[in-house]
Structures are given as C-alpha cells and as structure tokens.
C-alpha cells in the first residue's frame, strides 16, 4: 500500500483459525445488528441480514451505538420523523424510489434534456440512515440533479465477494442501463471510498463498463477511510466503549491477515485503484483536522499522489470536526465548496 501507515502482511493459519476468521464478521456484527433490529421490531430483517447479507436481502442499517440509552434512542426516533418531514420539504420535486436494498434514487423533473441528464452517485458512510443521506442529496436535487445513493453494511464490508462487490455490480448495471445519465458526479463518504473503488475496478477491467469512465465528470470525497484505518473504523461503529474498541480493532486486524485470500486481497486491489485516482475529472477532497478514521497524513499522501499523476484536486481541511460531520458543523462553507465545484465541472445550469 502506497499511502497507508502500515502494511497488511498475511500469514499461514490452520483450519481452526480459518474457521474462526470466517465467523468473525458474524461475531462482530450480530450483536450490533440484533440490538438495532430488536429496537425496531425487525427480527425478520435481522435473520435475513445475518443469513444472506444485505446485497441479496433486506436489513436495518446500523446507525447508533449499542450503548446508547433507551430514552436517547426514543428521542432519536422522534427527531428522525421530524427530520424526514423537513427533508421531504427541502427536496420537493424529487421522487424517491428504491432500486435495490443498497441503492435508492431521488429523481427530479428538472430542465435537463431526457437524453443528457445529470446524476450524483452518492456513497454513504457505514452507519448512515436515510434522513442523514437525504440531507446531502437535497443539495443536488434542489439544483435539478438526480441522486442515486449507495449503502453498504458491515457484513457487506467484511465479506467483499458476496457483499460490496455485489453492490458494485448493481451500480455498474444501473449506469450501463441508464445511459441518459451522461454527466455523473461521484460523491463518497468514509467507507464509500472503498465501495466506489470496487466499482472503479470493474469499470477498468470489464470491457462492457469501460465507457462509463468517460461519463464521470468529477468526484467529491468527505472523510474517506483507507484500509489501514478499517479496524478502528469498524470498532468505533459497533461500540463506544474504548476497551471493547481496542479488542475489536485487534480482531479486525487479525481478520485482515488471516483472510487475505478471500477478503484482504480484494481490499488491496480496490485501494490501489483509489490511490491511482478512480475518476479522471477534477476532485474535491474534504477531511477533518482531528478524525482518527480519516487522518490528515493519510489523506495528504493520497492527494499528493493524485497531483503528481496530473489530476486537478481541491482540498479542504475542516477544523475539529468528528467523522463525516463537516457539513453539520460548517454548513455554509460546505455548501459554498460544493457549489464552486459544481460550477468547475460544468454541472450548474
């Protein structure tokens, strides 16, 4: 890995460790998913998620810490309903439709010609919920642009061949079928950088998808997570307890070394496409000055590599913001950066 702080080195393991590593995604995500599903009354979704994975069936996406107390959980549910109403009003004119469990589309009846429409391909972060993502989607729908949101779950992440790569295939099939989207902007948060990198790999390696790259006019990244930070990213998702976080971090690091052939090699291959810049058009790269999941040094290294390769990249480091919270803390500046970038890639009408 060219930009990471450490290298994942595989090692030989016996059958017991192989079996244990195969079960680790369930061990990590099952209690978390069970907590969320039980609070939402979603036993059926929980069983499908643990048995088949979200790319094939439905699941409730993880969104809050399992240590969150019950009153706060009820308050969040009430706030979610209020936010849904507010965001529907903010995104007026947009029609929402599910394309699969992992893909959703917000369609706008704007002024674009039917054969040449604008699309934002938005990769959400791991714990996002619909009302979180819709807040960002409304930035574009109010400008007359369609938005397709892409979401991967923890199980998708740790089982790439049956999870993230299946989602990437869905994205590629959608873009190959919907050729009316001639100008596509990629917008990724956190683990979405890996999610789109799997799609970029398909664009470059599968001939029928090669022409999709020409339709990608630019890319925006908000707090992308690189492979070396995946263990701590998973740990902070499933628990707020620092002792348990250290344990989960060690387990995921061991998983990456033990499951090299069936998991880690896919992460490395996708990461290399990200390091070499997955989109030819201009880029906007945003991150925080104090985000352990998306550290400054790692992001600076990736940006330098892109600039050395001749790509046009604009960077913005936000001061003292938590992971994927730049828009929440600096809404005016964030919106200004987005509008300036849209003008730069000729997506403003």
KADADA-V788446 format. One line per field, one symbol per residue. phi: phi as a letter, one per 30 degrees, with the letter a starting at -180 (. if undefined). Layout:
phi=???
This chain:
phi=.dcddacdcdbdbddddddddddeedddcdddddeddddciceddddddddciddcbcadddbbddddddeddddddddddddeddddddcejcccadcadccbbcccdccddecbccbccccdddcdceddddedddecddcicdbccbbccdddddbddcbddddddddddddddcdddcbcccbbchddddedddddddedccedceddedddcabbbbhdcdeecdedddddddacddddedddedddddedddcddcbdddddddddddddidbddebcbbacdbcddbdeeddddddedddddjdcbccbcddhcddhbddddbdddddddddddeddcicdd
